Amino acid sequence: MDSQSGGISSQAKFRLQPLIAGGIITPMMDMLVRLYDLPPLQPELDAMKAAGISVFRALPPNRNMVVEWVREHTSDLAAGEAEGCFGSPVPSVFIAVKDGKILGYACYNATAPDFFGPTEVDEEYRGMGIGRALLISALSALRDEGYAYAIIGGVGPAEFYSKCAGAVLIEGSDPGIYSRMLHPRTE
């Protein structure tokens, strides 16, 4: 790792992985989180409650509403992952809600067991701690299921994950599991 490039070595920073369809190039580094060193969850939930926001595990009857929100705010690919999280009696997706409106979501065990993501917070509500509360909720659920470590796959905001959960980049993790993902063509 190199402190001059935000913790990402220059070799890793510019090592790009081609996606399957359309010849699009994108980095897909993974991160590792020590679940036994997570910050406590309750203060995150209390902060959200003080702001009138509830963070909780989604219920199966809300599947269509959650998946549509994910599709509208992110992509069909992320919506597919979110829908997969409703495949068991206990969904592996947390949502943040205020006044009946979904503000964000976080999935785990979507693409692979012990993987965190995808996740998103509505742009209008970013900077309020919602993403952190969703992240710590999902990672705490993984810990409670018996995992000691979790993978954050194909990260975007690496600095956010490092700051909030102590996540570290996994060198050589690209292309990773997402190399087999089909991507829609853009013409």
N, C-alpha and C positions, 0 to 999 in steps of 0.2 A: 504494500500500500504506500501511497505517496501523499504526504500532507499538502503538497502544493496543488494537487488536483482534487481536493475535496475528499480525500481518502480512497480514491480509485486510482490504481496504478495507470500510467499512460498506456501500457500494453493492454490492460483490461478495458480502459476507457474507449479505446479505438478499435477493439476487436469486435467486429460486427457480424451478426449472423443473418444470412438471407432467409426470408420467409418463403414458404412453399409457393404461393401463388402471386403472380404479378411482379416478381423480382424486387419487391420492397425490401429495404435493408433496415434492420432495427436491432439495438442491443437487447439482450435478454438475460442479464445477470440475476442470480438468485442471492438471497441473504439468509443467514442462520440466526435464530433467536434462542437464547437459553431460557426456557420457560420457567425454570426454577428461580430465576432472578427477575421476574416481571415486577413492575411496580404494582402496588395494591389496586384492585379494581374499584372498591367502594368509594374512594374519594373522586374517581372519575364519574361514577354514576351520580354521586351527590352533587357535583358541579353541574351536571346536565339537568338534574332535577331542579336546582336553583334557577336555571334558565328556562324552566318550563318544558324541557325536552326529556323524553323517556327513551332509554336505550334498552332493548330487550330482544330475545330470540323470537324470530318471526313464527307465526303459527301456520300450519298447512292451509287453512282456508284463505290466507292472504297471499298464497303463491302467485296467482295471476297479477295481483296489484303490485307486488314486489318486482316480479320479473318485468312487467311493463315499465315500471319506474327505472329499472336498470337499463332496459333497452333505450328508453327516451334520454337518459342522462349519460350513457356510455356507448355501448355497442351491442350488436347481435351476439357477438362472441361472449361478452361478459354476461349477457342475459341467459345464454345457454348454460354457462357455469352456475349462475344463480339458480336457474331452474333445477339443475342437478342436485343442488343442496336441499331440495324438498323431497328427495327420493327416499328418505327414511322417515320413520315416525317422529323423530326429533330433528327438525331442520337444522342445518349447519350454517345458518345465516342470521345475523343480527341486524336490526334496523333502528334508526333514530327517528323519532316521531314527535311532532309538536302540533297540537290542535288537529289531530287526525291526518296530518300531512307528513309524508315520508321526506326526510331531509338527507338521509344517507343510508348506506348499507355496508356490511362487511361479511364476506363468506370465508369458510374454511372447509377443508376436505372436498373442495369442488372439483379440481382437476386430478388430484392425487391425495391419498391419505397423508395427514400431517402437513398439508400445504395451506398457507393463509392466502386469501385473495380469491377473486377480485374485491375491490372496495371503491367507494366513491362517496363524496359529500357534495350536495348541491352547491354550486358556486356562490350563491347568495348567502350561504350559511357557513362558509369556510372561515377559519380563524377563531372559531368559538370553542374549540376542543372536541368537537363531535368526532372527527376522524380518529383522534387519540382514544376516546371512549369506546368507539367501535373496535379499534385495533386491540385494545387491552381486553375487551369483552371476548372477542373471538380467540385470542391467544390464551386467555384464562380457561376457556372451554376446552381447548386442546390439552392444556396442562391437567385439567380435571378429568380428562379422558385417559390420562396416564402417560402422556408424552413428556419427555424431558426437553426436547428441542423441537422447533418448528422451522419450516422453510417458507420464506416469502418468495414466491416465484415470479420471475421476470419483472423485477421492481422498477418503479418509476421514481418516486421520491425517496431515494436511499437515505438522504440526510434525515428525513422525517422518521423513518423506521429506526435509524440508529439512535436518534435523540429520544424517541418515545419508548422503545423497547430494547435498546442495546444491541440491535441487529448488526451483524457484520457481513460484508460481502464474501461470497464463496468464490474464490478464484477458480477459473476454469469451468464455471457452472453454465457458461453459454456454449452451445445453444440450449441445453437443458430440455426439460420435458415438453416445452412449447414448440420445439422444432417439428413435431408431428402434427401441429395444429393447422388446419386448412384456413386460409384467409380469403375473404371475398375479393374478387378482382375489382380494381377501380380503373375505369376507362377514361 
